Amino acid sequence: MLKKEEKEKLIKETQIHETDTGSADVQVAILTKEIENLSLHLKRHPKDEHSKRGLLKKIIKRKKLLKFLEKTDKERYQKLVKKLGL
């Protein structure tokens, strides 16, 4: 789970306009950070099946959002992928 400050920072870095908090770009950035955190957790606790399931759900959701973004706006998609290092 991300702390409020981390989440706000991610939103500010990836938002499209001033009041944007839920665009695909922002959601992908937040999911990416959560996936990184869960991956680190699972390296320390490899038998944590509940977290593995949560990680897989987040990966699938991010994949769907990226696919949507690629279909609708290739330029934004490529910027986001480059920015997040995916």
PDB file of N, CA, C and O in Angstrom:
ATOM      1  N   MET A   1       0.843  -1.184   0.000  1.00  0.00           N
ATOM      2  CA  MET A   1       0.000   0.000   0.000  1.00  0.00           C
ATOM      3  C   MET A   1       0.881   1.237   0.000  1.00  0.00           C
ATOM      4  O   MET A   1       1.850   1.320   0.755  1.00  0.00           O
ATOM      5  N   LEU A   2       0.546   2.187  -0.839  1.00  0.00           N
ATOM      6  CA  LEU A   2       1.324   3.418  -0.931  1.00  0.00           C
ATOM      7  C   LEU A   2       0.897   4.408   0.139  1.00  0.00           C
ATOM      8  O   LEU A   2      -0.270   4.477   0.524  1.00  0.00           O
ATOM      9  N   LYS A   3       1.865   5.165   0.601  1.00  0.00           N
ATOM     10  CA  LYS A   3       1.547   6.240   1.535  1.00  0.00           C
ATOM     11  C   LYS A   3       0.917   7.390   0.754  1.00  0.00           C
ATOM     12  O   LYS A   3       1.103   7.515  -0.457  1.00  0.00           O
ATOM     13  N   LYS A   4       0.182   8.211   1.459  1.00  0.00           N
ATOM     14  CA  LYS A   4      -0.536   9.316   0.830  1.00  0.00           C
ATOM     15  C   LYS A   4       0.414  10.245   0.079  1.00  0.00           C
ATOM     16  O   LYS A   4       0.116  10.679  -1.033  1.00  0.00           O
ATOM     17  N   GLU A   5       1.556  10.547   0.689  1.00  0.00           N
ATOM     18  CA  GLU A   5       2.524  11.461   0.068  1.00  0.00           C
ATOM     19  C   GLU A   5       3.088  10.882  -1.230  1.00  0.00           C
ATOM     20  O   GLU A   5       3.239  11.593  -2.223  1.00  0.00           O
ATOM     21  N   GLU A   6       3.402   9.569  -1.210  1.00  0.00           N
ATOM     22  CA  GLU A   6       3.932   8.922  -2.409  1.00  0.00           C
ATOM     23  C   GLU A   6       2.916   8.956  -3.544  1.00  0.00           C
ATOM     24  O   GLU A   6       3.248   9.221  -4.699  1.00  0.00           O
ATOM     25  N   LYS A   7       1.660   8.677  -3.175  1.00  0.00           N
ATOM     26  CA  LYS A   7       0.595   8.645  -4.172  1.00  0.00           C
ATOM     27  C   LYS A   7       0.387  10.034  -4.775  1.00  0.00           C
ATOM     28  O   LYS A   7       0.248  10.167  -5.991  1.00  0.00           O
ATOM     29  N   GLU A   8       0.366  11.064  -3.935  1.00  0.00           N
ATOM     30  CA  GLU A   8       0.193  12.432  -4.425  1.00  0.00           C
ATOM     31  C   GLU A   8       1.341  12.833  -5.349  1.00  0.00           C
ATOM     32  O   GLU A   8       1.127  13.504  -6.358  1.00  0.00           O
ATOM     33  N   LYS A   9       2.556  12.420  -5.000  1.00  0.00           N
ATOM     34  CA  LYS A   9       3.720  12.726  -5.836  1.00  0.00           C
ATOM     35  C   LYS A   9       3.581  12.071  -7.218  1.00  0.00           C
ATOM     36  O   LYS A   9       3.843  12.705  -8.240  1.00  0.00           O
ATOM     37  N   LEU A  10       3.169  10.805  -7.236  1.00  0.00           N
ATOM     38  CA  LEU A  10       2.974  10.099  -8.502  1.00  0.00           C
ATOM     39  C   LEU A  10       1.897  10.769  -9.343  1.00  0.00           C
ATOM     40  O   LEU A  10       2.040  10.904 -10.558  1.00  0.00           O
ATOM     41  N   ILE A  11       0.825  11.185  -8.691  1.00  0.00           N
ATOM     42  CA  ILE A  11      -0.268  11.843  -9.407  1.00  0.00           C
ATOM     43  C   ILE A  11       0.224  13.133 -10.034  1.00  0.00           C
ATOM     44  O   ILE A  11      -0.059  13.403 -11.201  1.00  0.00           O
ATOM     45  N   LYS A  12       0.961  13.938  -9.268  1.00  0.00           N
ATOM     46  CA  LYS A  12       1.473  15.213  -9.788  1.00  0.00           C
ATOM     47  C   LYS A  12       2.421  15.014 -10.968  1.00  0.00           C
ATOM     48  O   LYS A  12       2.433  15.813 -11.905  1.00  0.00           O
ATOM     49  N   GLU A  13       3.213  13.946 -10.918  1.00  0.00           N
ATOM     50  CA  GLU A  13       4.180  13.681 -11.985  1.00  0.00           C
ATOM     51  C   GLU A  13       3.519  13.222 -13.285  1.00  0.00           C
ATOM     52  O   GLU A  13       4.038  13.492 -14.368  1.00  0.00           O
ATOM     53  N   THR A  14       2.386  12.533 -13.189  1.00  0.00           N
ATOM     54  CA  THR A  14       1.809  11.928 -14.391  1.00  0.00           C
ATOM     55  C   THR A  14       0.471  12.500 -14.820  1.00  0.00           C
ATOM     56  O   THR A  14      -0.055  12.096 -15.857  1.00  0.00           O
ATOM     57  N   GLN A  15      -0.100  13.429 -14.060  1.00  0.00           N
ATOM     58  CA  GLN A  15      -1.411  13.944 -14.424  1.00  0.00           C
ATOM     59  C   GLN A  15      -1.372  14.738 -15.726  1.00  0.00           C
ATOM     60  O   GLN A  15      -0.365  15.363 -16.060  1.00  0.00           O
ATOM     61  N   ILE A  16      -2.485  14.700 -16.451  1.00  0.00           N
ATOM     62  CA  ILE A  16      -2.600  15.351 -17.739  1.00  0.00           C
ATOM     63  C   ILE A  16      -2.963  16.826 -17.568  1.00  0.00           C
ATOM     64  O   ILE A  16      -2.442  17.694 -18.268  1.00  0.00           O
ATOM     65  N   HIS A  17      -3.861  17.088 -16.631  1.00  0.00           N
ATOM     66  CA  HIS A  17      -4.249  18.474 -16.326  1.00  0.00           C
ATOM     67  C   HIS A  17      -4.299  18.633 -14.811  1.00  0.00           C
ATOM     68  O   HIS A  17      -4.086  17.670 -14.075  1.00  0.00           O
ATOM     69  N   GLU A  18      -4.573  19.812 -14.360  1.00  0.00           N
ATOM     70  CA  GLU A  18      -4.455  20.164 -12.943  1.00  0.00           C
ATOM     71  C   GLU A  18      -5.295  19.314 -11.988  1.00  0.00           C
ATOM     72  O   GLU A  18      -4.840  18.980 -10.894  1.00  0.00           O
ATOM     73  N   THR A  19      -6.514  18.964 -12.395  1.00  0.00           N
ATOM     74  CA  THR A  19      -7.399  18.225 -11.491  1.00  0.00           C
ATOM     75  C   THR A  19      -7.464  16.734 -11.807  1.00  0.00           C
ATOM     76  O   THR A  19      -8.341  16.038 -11.296  1.00  0.00           O
ATOM     77  N   ASP A  20      -6.562  16.235 -12.630  1.00  0.00           N
ATOM     78  CA  ASP A  20      -6.561  14.842 -13.056  1.00  0.00           C
ATOM     79  C   ASP A  20      -6.032  13.936 -11.942  1.00  0.00           C
ATOM     80  O   ASP A  20      -4.887  14.071 -11.511  1.00  0.00           O
ATOM     81  N   THR A  21      -6.877  13.018 -11.485  1.00  0.00           N
ATOM     82  CA  THR A  21      -6.432  12.042 -10.492  1.00  0.00           C
ATOM     83  C   THR A  21      -6.773  10.615 -10.889  1.00  0.00           C
ATOM     84  O   THR A  21      -6.407   9.682 -10.174  1.00  0.00           O
ATOM     85  N   GLY A  22      -7.467  10.414 -12.014  1.00  0.00           N
ATOM     86  CA  GLY A  22      -7.901   9.066 -12.349  1.00  0.00           C
ATOM     87  C   GLY A  22      -7.709   8.663 -13.788  1.00  0.00           C
ATOM     88  O   GLY A  22      -8.270   7.656 -14.219  1.00  0.00           O
ATOM     89  N   SER A  23      -6.937   9.414 -14.547  1.00  0.00           N
ATOM     90  CA  SER A  23      -6.723   9.030 -15.944  1.00  0.00           C
ATOM     91  C   SER A  23      -5.914   7.740 -16.002  1.00  0.00           C
ATOM     92  O   SER A  23      -5.328   7.322 -15.004  1.00  0.00           O
ATOM     93  N   ALA A  24      -5.886   7.127 -17.149  1.00  0.00           N
ATOM     94  CA  ALA A  24      -5.152   5.877 -17.322  1.00  0.00           C
ATOM     95  C   ALA A  24      -3.679   6.065 -16.982  1.00  0.00           C
ATOM     96  O   ALA A  24      -3.051   5.171 -16.414  1.00  0.00           O
ATOM     97  N   ASP A  25      -3.125   7.228 -17.327  1.00  0.00           N
ATOM     98  CA  ASP A  25      -1.713   7.505 -17.046  1.00  0.00           C
ATOM     99  C   ASP A  25      -1.434   7.427 -15.546  1.00  0.00           C
ATOM    100  O   ASP A  25      -0.485   6.777 -15.108  1.00  0.00           O
ATOM    101  N   VAL A  26      -2.273   8.095 -14.779  1.00  0.00           N
ATOM    102  CA  VAL A  26      -2.107   8.139 -13.331  1.00  0.00           C
ATOM    103  C   VAL A  26      -2.297   6.745 -12.732  1.00  0.00           C
ATOM    104  O   VAL A  26      -1.530   6.325 -11.866  1.00  0.00           O
ATOM    105  N   GLN A  27      -3.316   6.038 -13.195  1.00  0.00           N
ATOM    106  CA  GLN A  27      -3.579   4.698 -12.671  1.00  0.00           C
ATOM    107  C   GLN A  27      -2.417   3.748 -12.946  1.00  0.00           C
ATOM    108  O   GLN A  27      -2.049   2.946 -12.088  1.00  0.00           O
ATOM    109  N   VAL A  28      -1.844   3.840 -14.137  1.00  0.00           N
ATOM    110  CA  VAL A  28      -0.713   2.978 -14.489  1.00  0.00           C
ATOM    111  C   VAL A  28       0.493   3.305 -13.615  1.00  0.00           C
ATOM    112  O   VAL A  28       1.189   2.398 -13.159  1.00  0.00           O
ATOM    113  N   ALA A  29       0.744   4.581 -13.379  1.00  0.00           N
ATOM    114  CA  ALA A  29       1.877   4.973 -12.536  1.00  0.00           C
ATOM    115  C   ALA A  29       1.711   4.440 -11.122  1.00  0.00           C
ATOM    116  O   ALA A  29       2.663   3.920 -10.540  1.00  0.00           O
ATOM    117  N   ILE A  30       0.520   4.565 -10.569  1.00  0.00           N
ATOM    118  CA  ILE A  30       0.262   4.078  -9.210  1.00  0.00           C
ATOM    119  C   ILE A  30       0.385   2.549  -9.157  1.00  0.00           C
ATOM    120  O   ILE A  30       0.997   2.000  -8.240  1.00  0.00           O
ATOM    121  N   LEU A  31      -0.196   1.880 -10.139  1.00  0.00           N
ATOM    122  CA  LEU A  31      -0.104   0.420 -10.171  1.00  0.00           C
ATOM    123  C   LEU A  31       1.346  -0.042 -10.306  1.00  0.00           C
ATOM    124  O   LEU A  31       1.740  -1.038  -9.699  1.00  0.00           O
ATOM    125  N   THR A  32       2.133   0.671 -11.091  1.00  0.00           N
ATOM    126  CA  THR A  32       3.539   0.305 -11.270  1.00  0.00           C
ATOM    127  C   THR A  32       4.279   0.368  -9.942  1.00  0.00           C
ATOM    128  O   THR A  32       5.038  -0.541  -9.605  1.00  0.00           O
ATOM    129  N   LYS A  33       4.060   1.431  -9.197  1.00  0.00           N
ATOM    130  CA  LYS A  33       4.712   1.574  -7.891  1.00  0.00           C
ATOM    131  C   LYS A  33       4.248   0.482  -6.933  1.00  0.00           C
ATOM    132  O   LYS A  33       5.058  -0.084  -6.199  1.00  0.00           O
ATOM    133  N   GLU A  34       2.952   0.182  -6.935  1.00  0.00           N
ATOM    134  CA  GLU A  34       2.431  -0.877  -6.067  1.00  0.00           C
ATOM    135  C   GLU A  34       2.998  -2.242  -6.458  1.00  0.00           C
ATOM    136  O   GLU A  34       3.288  -3.067  -5.592  1.00  0.00           O
ATOM    137  N   ILE A  35       3.153  -2.476  -7.754  1.00  0.00           N
ATOM    138  CA  ILE A  35       3.727  -3.740  -8.234  1.00  0.00           C
ATOM    139  C   ILE A  35       5.176  -3.865  -7.775  1.00  0.00           C
ATOM    140  O   ILE A  35       5.607  -4.940  -7.358  1.00  0.00           O
ATOM    141  N   GLU A  36       5.923  -2.774  -7.850  1.00  0.00           N
ATOM    142  CA  GLU A  36       7.315  -2.794  -7.380  1.00  0.00           C
ATOM    143  C   GLU A  36       7.372  -3.133  -5.893  1.00  0.00           C
ATOM    144  O   GLU A  36       8.186  -3.954  -5.471  1.00  0.00           O
ATOM    145  N   ASN A  37       6.511  -2.503  -5.103  1.00  0.00           N
ATOM    146  CA  ASN A  37       6.497  -2.747  -3.661  1.00  0.00           C
ATOM    147  C   ASN A  37       6.115  -4.194  -3.347  1.00  0.00           C
ATOM    148  O   ASN A  37       6.726  -4.831  -2.490  1.00  0.00           O
ATOM    149  N   LEU A  38       5.104  -4.705  -4.043  1.00  0.00           N
ATOM    150  CA  LEU A  38       4.685  -6.091  -3.808  1.00  0.00           C
ATOM    151  C   LEU A  38       5.766  -7.085  -4.233  1.00  0.00           C
ATOM    152  O   LEU A  38       5.943  -8.123  -3.595  1.00  0.00           O
ATOM    153  N   SER A  39       6.482  -6.771  -5.299  1.00  0.00           N
ATOM    154  CA  SER A  39       7.552  -7.655  -5.755  1.00  0.00           C
ATOM    155  C   SER A  39       8.651  -7.755  -4.695  1.00  0.00           C
ATOM    156  O   SER A  39       9.165  -8.839  -4.422  1.00  0.00           O
ATOM    157  N   LEU A  40       9.001  -6.620  -4.108  1.00  0.00           N
ATOM    158  CA  LEU A  40      10.003  -6.628  -3.043  1.00  0.00           C
ATOM    159  C   LEU A  40       9.508  -7.442  -1.845  1.00  0.00           C
ATOM    160  O   LEU A  40      10.268  -8.203  -1.246  1.00  0.00           O
ATOM    161  N   HIS A  41       8.244  -7.276  -1.505  1.00  0.00           N
ATOM    162  CA  HIS A  41       7.658  -8.021  -0.390  1.00  0.00           C
ATOM    163  C   HIS A  41       7.732  -9.525  -0.665  1.00  0.00           C
ATOM    164  O   HIS A  41       8.065 -10.307   0.225  1.00  0.00           O
ATOM    165  N   LEU A  42       7.425  -9.916  -1.881  1.00  0.00           N
ATOM    166  CA  LEU A  42       7.404 -11.340  -2.212  1.00  0.00           C
ATOM    167  C   LEU A  42       8.800 -11.950  -2.277  1.00  0.00           C
ATOM    168  O   LEU A  42       8.957 -13.160  -2.113  1.00  0.00           O
ATOM    169  N   LYS A  43       9.803 -11.129  -2.514  1.00  0.00           N
ATOM    170  CA  LYS A  43      11.174 -11.656  -2.471  1.00  0.00           C
ATOM    171  C   LYS A  43      11.549 -12.031  -1.041  1.00  0.00           C
ATOM    172  O   LYS A  43      12.277 -12.996  -0.809  1.00  0.00           O
ATOM    173  N   ARG A  44      11.037 -11.245  -0.080  1.00  0.00           N
ATOM    174  CA  ARG A  44      11.321 -11.530   1.331  1.00  0.00           C
ATOM    175  C   ARG A  44      10.396 -12.619   1.889  1.00  0.00           C
ATOM    176  O   ARG A  44      10.776 -13.345   2.807  1.00  0.00           O
ATOM    177  N   HIS A  45       9.186 -12.731   1.334  1.00  0.00           N
ATOM    178  CA  HIS A  45       8.185 -13.677   1.822  1.00  0.00           C
ATOM    179  C   HIS A  45       7.626 -14.486   0.648  1.00  0.00           C
ATOM    180  O   HIS A  45       6.504 -14.244   0.203  1.00  0.00           O
ATOM    181  N   PRO A  46       8.405 -15.439   0.153  1.00  0.00           N
ATOM    182  CA  PRO A  46       8.003 -16.155  -1.066  1.00  0.00           C
ATOM    183  C   PRO A  46       6.754 -17.028  -0.917  1.00  0.00           C
ATOM    184  O   PRO A  46       6.146 -17.386  -1.925  1.00  0.00           O
ATOM    185  N   LYS A  47       6.360 -17.376   0.289  1.00  0.00           N
ATOM    186  CA  LYS A  47       5.194 -18.247   0.474  1.00  0.00           C
ATOM    187  C   LYS A  47       3.900 -17.474   0.702  1.00  0.00           C
ATOM    188  O   LYS A  47       2.867 -18.075   0.994  1.00  0.00           O
ATOM    189  N   ASP A  48       3.941 -16.179   0.576  1.00  0.00           N
ATOM    190  CA  ASP A  48       2.757 -15.343   0.808  1.00  0.00           C
ATOM    191  C   ASP A  48       1.848 -15.405  -0.421  1.00  0.00           C
ATOM    192  O   ASP A  48       1.962 -14.583  -1.331  1.00  0.00           O
ATOM    193  N   GLU A  49       0.954 -16.379  -0.436  1.00  0.00           N
ATOM    194  CA  GLU A  49       0.083 -16.617  -1.593  1.00  0.00           C
ATOM    195  C   GLU A  49      -0.930 -15.492  -1.803  1.00  0.00           C
ATOM    196  O   GLU A  49      -1.270 -15.182  -2.945  1.00  0.00           O
ATOM    197  N   HIS A  50      -1.412 -14.884  -0.738  1.00  0.00           N
ATOM    198  CA  HIS A  50      -2.389 -13.805  -0.875  1.00  0.00           C
ATOM    199  C   HIS A  50      -1.783 -12.605  -1.598  1.00  0.00           C
ATOM    200  O   HIS A  50      -2.431 -11.978  -2.436  1.00  0.00           O
ATOM    201  N   SER A  51      -0.555 -12.301  -1.267  1.00  0.00           N
ATOM    202  CA  SER A  51       0.113 -11.180  -1.929  1.00  0.00           C
ATOM    203  C   SER A  51       0.428 -11.505  -3.388  1.00  0.00           C
ATOM    204  O   SER A  51       0.386 -10.626  -4.249  1.00  0.00           O
ATOM    205  N   LYS A  52       0.741 -12.766  -3.659  1.00  0.00           N
ATOM    206  CA  LYS A  52       0.989 -13.171  -5.045  1.00  0.00           C
ATOM    207  C   LYS A  52      -0.250 -12.943  -5.895  1.00  0.00           C
ATOM    208  O   LYS A  52      -0.169 -12.450  -7.020  1.00  0.00           O
ATOM    209  N   ARG A  53      -1.393 -13.308  -5.338  1.00  0.00           N
ATOM    210  CA  ARG A  53      -2.649 -13.130  -6.071  1.00  0.00           C
ATOM    211  C   ARG A  53      -2.917 -11.646  -6.309  1.00  0.00           C
ATOM    212  O   ARG A  53      -3.326 -11.251  -7.401  1.00  0.00           O
ATOM    213  N   GLY A  54      -2.687 -10.830  -5.289  1.00  0.00           N
ATOM    214  CA  GLY A  54      -2.871  -9.389  -5.428  1.00  0.00           C
ATOM    215  C   GLY A  54      -1.940  -8.811  -6.476  1.00  0.00           C
ATOM    216  O   GLY A  54      -2.329  -7.941  -7.255  1.00  0.00           O
ATOM    217  N   LEU A  55      -0.703  -9.301  -6.489  1.00  0.00           N
ATOM    218  CA  LEU A  55       0.270  -8.835  -7.478  1.00  0.00           C
ATOM    219  C   LEU A  55      -0.208  -9.165  -8.890  1.00  0.00           C
ATOM    220  O   LEU A  55      -0.151  -8.317  -9.780  1.00  0.00           O
ATOM    221  N   LEU A  56      -0.673 -10.379  -9.091  1.00  0.00           N
ATOM    222  CA  LEU A  56      -1.147 -10.775 -10.416  1.00  0.00           C
ATOM    223  C   LEU A  56      -2.334  -9.931 -10.860  1.00  0.00           C
ATOM    224  O   LEU A  56      -2.424  -9.558 -12.030  1.00  0.00           O
ATOM    225  N   LYS A  57      -3.249  -9.623  -9.938  1.00  0.00           N
ATOM    226  CA  LYS A  57      -4.406  -8.790 -10.275  1.00  0.00           C
ATOM    227  C   LYS A  57      -3.956  -7.396 -10.697  1.00  0.00           C
ATOM    228  O   LYS A  57      -4.488  -6.832 -11.653  1.00  0.00           O
ATOM    229  N   LYS A  58      -2.982  -6.844  -9.992  1.00  0.00           N
ATOM    230  CA  LYS A  58      -2.479  -5.509 -10.327  1.00  0.00           C
ATOM    231  C   LYS A  58      -1.775  -5.508 -11.682  1.00  0.00           C
ATOM    232  O   LYS A  58      -1.921  -4.566 -12.461  1.00  0.00           O
ATOM    233  N   ILE A  59      -1.016  -6.558 -11.960  1.00  0.00           N
ATOM    234  CA  ILE A  59      -0.319  -6.662 -13.248  1.00  0.00           C
ATOM    235  C   ILE A  59      -1.324  -6.734 -14.393  1.00  0.00           C
ATOM    236  O   ILE A  59      -1.146  -6.084 -15.423  1.00  0.00           O
ATOM    237  N   ILE A  60      -2.375  -7.520 -14.212  1.00  0.00           N
ATOM    238  CA  ILE A  60      -3.396  -7.651 -15.255  1.00  0.00           C
ATOM    239  C   ILE A  60      -4.117  -6.326 -15.473  1.00  0.00           C
ATOM    240  O   ILE A  60      -4.372  -5.938 -16.613  1.00  0.00           O
ATOM    241  N   LYS A  61      -4.443  -5.637 -14.394  1.00  0.00           N
ATOM    242  CA  LYS A  61      -5.129  -4.348 -14.510  1.00  0.00           C
ATOM    243  C   LYS A  61      -4.252  -3.334 -15.235  1.00  0.00           C
ATOM    244  O   LYS A  61      -4.732  -2.595 -16.095  1.00  0.00           O
ATOM    245  N   ARG A  62      -2.960  -3.297 -14.888  1.00  0.00           N
ATOM    246  CA  ARG A  62      -2.034  -2.370 -15.548  1.00  0.00           C
ATOM    247  C   ARG A  62      -1.921  -2.697 -17.034  1.00  0.00           C
ATOM    248  O   ARG A  62      -1.887  -1.798 -17.874  1.00  0.00           O
ATOM    249  N   LYS A  63      -1.864  -3.983 -17.351  1.00  0.00           N
ATOM    250  CA  LYS A  63      -1.762  -4.408 -18.751  1.00  0.00           C
ATOM    251  C   LYS A  63      -2.977  -3.943 -19.551  1.00  0.00           C
ATOM    252  O   LYS A  63      -2.842  -3.476 -20.682  1.00  0.00           O
ATOM    253  N   LYS A  64      -4.172  -4.077 -18.951  1.00  0.00           N
ATOM    254  CA  LYS A  64      -5.396  -3.637 -19.628  1.00  0.00           C
ATOM    255  C   LYS A  64      -5.397  -2.129 -19.842  1.00  0.00           C
ATOM    256  O   LYS A  64      -5.779  -1.650 -20.909  1.00  0.00           O
ATOM    257  N   LEU A  65      -4.969  -1.382 -18.828  1.00  0.00           N
ATOM    258  CA  LEU A  65      -4.928   0.078 -18.962  1.00  0.00           C
ATOM    259  C   LEU A  65      -3.923   0.510 -20.024  1.00  0.00           C
ATOM    260  O   LEU A  65      -4.190   1.432 -20.795  1.00  0.00           O
ATOM    261  N   LEU A  66      -2.776  -0.149 -20.068  1.00  0.00           N
ATOM    262  CA  LEU A  66      -1.769   0.178 -21.084  1.00  0.00           C
ATOM    263  C   LEU A  66      -2.287  -0.149 -22.487  1.00  0.00           C
ATOM    264  O   LEU A  66      -2.043   0.597 -23.435  1.00  0.00           O
ATOM    265  N   LYS A  67      -2.992  -1.249 -22.606  1.00  0.00           N
ATOM    266  CA  LYS A  67      -3.567  -1.627 -23.899  1.00  0.00           C
ATOM    267  C   LYS A  67      -4.582  -0.569 -24.355  1.00  0.00           C
ATOM    268  O   LYS A  67      -4.590  -0.171 -25.520  1.00  0.00           O
ATOM    269  N   PHE A  68      -5.436  -0.120 -23.428  1.00  0.00           N
ATOM    270  CA  PHE A  68      -6.414   0.922 -23.714  1.00  0.00           C
ATOM    271  C   PHE A  68      -5.713   2.206 -24.152  1.00  0.00           C
ATOM    272  O   PHE A  68      -6.104   2.832 -25.138  1.00  0.00           O
ATOM    273  N   LEU A  69      -4.685   2.587 -23.418  1.00  0.00           N
ATOM    274  CA  LEU A  69      -3.963   3.815 -23.726  1.00  0.00           C
ATOM    275  C   LEU A  69      -3.268   3.723 -25.083  1.00  0.00           C
ATOM    276  O   LEU A  69      -3.226   4.698 -25.833  1.00  0.00           O
ATOM    277  N   GLU A  70      -2.731   2.560 -25.389  1.00  0.00           N
ATOM    278  CA  GLU A  70      -2.074   2.365 -26.681  1.00  0.00           C
ATOM    279  C   GLU A  70      -3.066   2.503 -27.828  1.00  0.00           C
ATOM    280  O   GLU A  70      -2.735   3.069 -28.870  1.00  0.00           O
ATOM    281  N   LYS A  71      -4.278   1.991 -27.644  1.00  0.00           N
ATOM    282  CA  LYS A  71      -5.304   2.097 -28.686  1.00  0.00           C
ATOM    283  C   LYS A  71      -5.765   3.535 -28.887  1.00  0.00           C
ATOM    284  O   LYS A  71      -5.945   3.981 -30.020  1.00  0.00           O
ATOM    285  N   THR A  72      -5.955   4.255 -27.792  1.00  0.00           N
ATOM    286  CA  THR A  72      -6.560   5.581 -27.873  1.00  0.00           C
ATOM    287  C   THR A  72      -5.566   6.689 -28.170  1.00  0.00           C
ATOM    288  O   THR A  72      -5.889   7.619 -28.908  1.00  0.00           O
ATOM    289  N   ASP A  73      -4.352   6.612 -27.608  1.00  0.00           N
ATOM    290  CA  ASP A  73      -3.388   7.704 -27.779  1.00  0.00           C
ATOM    291  C   ASP A  73      -1.967   7.147 -27.705  1.00  0.00           C
ATOM    292  O   ASP A  73      -1.374   7.052 -26.631  1.00  0.00           O
ATOM    293  N   LYS A  74      -1.436   6.781 -28.876  1.00  0.00           N
ATOM    294  CA  LYS A  74      -0.118   6.154 -28.934  1.00  0.00           C
ATOM    295  C   LYS A  74       0.990   7.046 -28.375  1.00  0.00           C
ATOM    296  O   LYS A  74       1.922   6.556 -27.737  1.00  0.00           O
ATOM    297  N   GLU A  75       0.889   8.347 -28.614  1.00  0.00           N
ATOM    298  CA  GLU A  75       1.934   9.265 -28.149  1.00  0.00           C
ATOM    299  C   GLU A  75       2.006   9.288 -26.619  1.00  0.00           C
ATOM    300  O   GLU A  75       3.088   9.196 -26.040  1.00  0.00           O
ATOM    301  N   ARG A  76       0.841   9.412 -25.972  1.00  0.00           N
ATOM    302  CA  ARG A  76       0.800   9.403 -24.503  1.00  0.00           C
ATOM    303  C   ARG A  76       1.291   8.064 -23.966  1.00  0.00           C
ATOM    304  O   ARG A  76       1.999   8.008 -22.960  1.00  0.00           O
ATOM    305  N   TYR A  77       0.909   6.989 -24.647  1.00  0.00           N
ATOM    306  CA  TYR A  77       1.329   5.649 -24.248  1.00  0.00           C
ATOM    307  C   TYR A  77       2.856   5.539 -24.262  1.00  0.00           C
ATOM    308  O   TYR A  77       3.458   5.044 -23.309  1.00  0.00           O
ATOM    309  N   GLN A  78       3.468   5.998 -25.338  1.00  0.00           N
ATOM    310  CA  GLN A  78       4.923   5.879 -25.456  1.00  0.00           C
ATOM    311  C   GLN A  78       5.635   6.757 -24.438  1.00  0.00           C
ATOM    312  O   GLN A  78       6.655   6.351 -23.883  1.00  0.00           O
ATOM    313  N   LYS A  79       5.114   7.953 -24.185  1.00  0.00           N
ATOM    314  CA  LYS A  79       5.707   8.820 -23.158  1.00  0.00           C
ATOM    315  C   LYS A  79       5.657   8.162 -21.798  1.00  0.00           C
ATOM    316  O   LYS A  79       6.638   8.168 -21.055  1.00  0.00           O
ATOM    317  N   LEU A  80       4.498   7.590 -21.475  1.00  0.00           N
ATOM    318  CA  LEU A  80       4.310   6.963 -20.170  1.00  0.00           C
ATOM    319  C   LEU A  80       5.226   5.752 -20.005  1.00  0.00           C
ATOM    320  O   LEU A  80       5.854   5.592 -18.958  1.00  0.00           O
ATOM    321  N   VAL A  81       5.305   4.921 -20.999  1.00  0.00           N
ATOM    322  CA  VAL A  81       6.156   3.736 -20.934  1.00  0.00           C
ATOM    323  C   VAL A  81       7.613   4.151 -20.741  1.00  0.00           C
ATOM    324  O   VAL A  81       8.340   3.548 -19.951  1.00  0.00           O
ATOM    325  N   LYS A  82       8.022   5.163 -21.455  1.00  0.00           N
ATOM    326  CA  LYS A  82       9.402   5.643 -21.330  1.00  0.00           C
ATOM    327  C   LYS A  82       9.647   6.226 -19.937  1.00  0.00           C
ATOM    328  O   LYS A  82      10.683   5.977 -19.321  1.00  0.00           O
ATOM    329  N   LYS A  83       8.687   6.999 -19.457  1.00  0.00           N
ATOM    330  CA  LYS A  83       8.809   7.658 -18.150  1.00  0.00           C
ATOM    331  C   LYS A  83       8.882   6.647 -17.011  1.00  0.00           C
ATOM    332  O   LYS A  83       9.657   6.819 -16.071  1.00  0.00           O
ATOM    333  N   LEU A  84       8.068   5.588 -17.099  1.00  0.00           N
ATOM    334  CA  LEU A  84       8.017   4.584 -16.036  1.00  0.00           C
ATOM    335  C   LEU A  84       9.036   3.473 -16.221  1.00  0.00           C
ATOM    336  O   LEU A  84       9.252   2.671 -15.312  1.00  0.00           O
ATOM    337  N   GLY A  85       9.660   3.419 -17.382  1.00  0.00           N
ATOM    338  CA  GLY A  85      10.661   2.395 -17.649  1.00  0.00           C
ATOM    339  C   GLY A  85      10.074   1.008 -17.805  1.00  0.00           C
ATOM    340  O   GLY A  85      10.634   0.032 -17.306  1.00  0.00           O
ATOM    341  N   LEU A  86       8.953   0.916 -18.492  1.00  0.00           N
ATOM    342  CA  LEU A  86       8.306  -0.388 -18.699  1.00  0.00           C
ATOM    343  C   LEU A  86       8.751  -1.025 -20.003  1.00  0.00           C
ATOM    344  O   LEU A  86       8.307  -2.123 -20.337  1.00  0.00           O
TER     345      LEU A  86
END
